[in-house]
């Protein structure tokens, strides 16, 4: 644990480069900024335990038929569906206890599987190829984002599409009081610069159809 924490203080979990410099201290938690990709990272000493994380996730009231939640997810679903054709095979990665996005895409003719390590732990999804993958409110929780993006790259077929939704970190002056930072399970905060770094690193193209939504294309 100590070796991992020491490494995390020096190397960015998004680009595995750095350098990291102290960005902010908010209460007991320390945050660092990456000079390479622009990510902001919570120091590992502030991370919750897996059990504590799971209890926070269970508090999320994300029912499949919740109109407000569907409206929220439509920020990703609408531009993504413009690039998909009915019958494509997709994966809702990190779908949580209420996989509303998968249901919304299925209603438009897609074939969508669910995966979540806590609520839909079906590891067979990692041995398949997908036409598209969605990650809504997922990547801010990742302890090794670069490793997961490489995993997603391996799971996407040629010409595949990855749709990501996360709250972009834009205003440093408001970081301490930002609602997204106050969620204790959020340990990585991305800027558009960060997502562009990931796209360039993986050889993908990136489009930002609206704030907080990124659509990656694998050639």
N, C-alpha and C positions, 0 to 999 in steps of 0.2 A: 504493500500500500504506500509506504513512504517513498519508494523508488518511483512509483507511478506519479505521486503528487509532485515530486521534485521535477520530473520530466515535464509535467503539465505546466509548471511555472516558467519553463524555458522554451517550450515548443508549442506552437499553435495546433490544436486538435483538428482544425479545418484544413490547413495547408501543410502541416508538419514542418513548418519552416520558422517563421517569426521574423524578427525578434518580438518578444512580448514586453510591454512596458506597463507599469501600473496606471490604470485609467481612473478608477473610482473606488472608494470605500463607502458602502452603505450599510449601516448597522454592523453586524458581525461579518458581512460578506465583502470580499475583495474581488474586483474585476480587472482584467488586463486586456489591452488592445494589441492586436497583431499588426506589425508594421509592414507585413507582406500582403495579406488578403483583406485587412480591415475588420476582421471579426472581433467581437468583444466576448470575453470568456470569463465565467465565474471560476475562481480558484477552487480546486477540488475539495478543500477543507469545508467549503460551504454546501457541498452536494448532500442531498438527502440520501438515506439508505434506500435500497430497492423496495422494502416494505413501506416506508414512509411515502415514497413516490406513488406506489399503487393506491394508497389510501387517498392521496390528492386526486388521482385520476378518477377514482370512484365518485368523487364529488361533482364531476362534470355531468351536467344534465343535457345530454346530446341525443335526444330521442329521434328515431328515424323519421317520424311524422311531424316533428316540430317545424312549423312554418318559418319562424324566425331563424332557426339554425339552417334550414334549407336556403333561405335567402342569403345568409352569410356564405355558405358553401358555393352558391351560384357564381361568386366572383371568380372561382376557378373553373367550375363546371361549364359555364357558358362559353368562355374562349376555348376550353379544351375540346368541347363537343364540336366546335367548328372545324376541328382538325381530325376528327375521328369519323369512321363510318360504321354503321350498325354491324354487329357480329364480331367486332374485334375483341380480343381477349386481354383483359386488364387485371391489375392487382391494386387493391386499396391497402397500401402498406402503412401499418400503424393506425388502423382504422378505429381503435378505441372500442368502448362498450356499445356505442350506438352508431353503426356504420351507415350514416345517412347518405354520404356521397356515393357509396357503392349502389345503394338503392336508386338514387337519382340517375346514375349512369345506366343502370339496368333498365329503367323505364324508357330510356332512349335507344334500347336495342343492343347495349353492350353486354358482354359476358364477363362478370367481375367477381374475382375471388377476394377473400378478406384475410388479412394477416395482422395480428397484434401479439406481441410477446406475452402480454398479461391476459388478454380476453379471447383471442383467436390464435392460439399458438400452434399453427400448422406449418411445420418446417418443410413440408413437401414443396411449398411455393418457391423455395430457393433453388430447386432442381428443375425449374421450368423456365421457359422463355415467354415474355409478355410483349404484346403490342404497345401497351401503355401501362404506366404505374402512376399512382397518385400518392402524395404525402401531404396531408393537411394537418397543420399544427403538430408536426412530428420532429422536424430537424432541430428545433430549439432545445430538445430534450437529449440530444445524442452526446454520449461521452467520447465517441470517435467518429465524428462526421465524415472525415475523408474515407475511413474504412467502409462506412455504410454506403457512401456514394459509389465507391468502387464495386461494392456488392450489387447495387442497383444497376450499374452499368453492365455487369455480367448477366443480369437477369433480363435486360431489355434486348429485344431482337433488333436486327438491322432496321433502321428507319423508325425506331421506337420513340415514344414521347414520354417524358417525365413531367408531371404537373406538381408543383410545390406551392404551399401556402404557409407563410410565416410572417410575422409582423416585422417589417424592415426597421432597423435601427438607424435613425436619421439625425436626431437632435441631441447632441451630447449634453446640452445644458439642461435638458429635461429627463435625463437618464435616471436619476435617483428616484424620481416620483412617477416614472413611467409605469403604467399598469402592467405591461408585459414583463418588466423586470421584477415586479412584486410577486409573481408566481414563483415559488421556490423550486419548482421542477424545471424552470427555464434556465439553462446553463450556457447556451451559446446564442449570440445575437448577430444577425447577418445584415450587411449592407448590400446594395446592388453590386458594389465592387467585389464583395466576397463571393456572390453567386457567379459573377463573371469569371472570377479566378477559377472556380470549380469547373465551369463550362470549358474554359481554355485548357485546363489541366487534363480533362477527359476527352478533349477533341469534339465536344458538343457545340451546338449553337444555342443561344439564349434569347428569349424574348420576354419582356415584362409588359403584359397587356394592361395591367393596372397595379396600383400600389399593393404590396404584400403578396403578389402572385408572380411566380416565375414558371415559364414553360421551356424545358430543355428538349432539344432534338438530337437524337443520336443518328449520325450519318449511316 
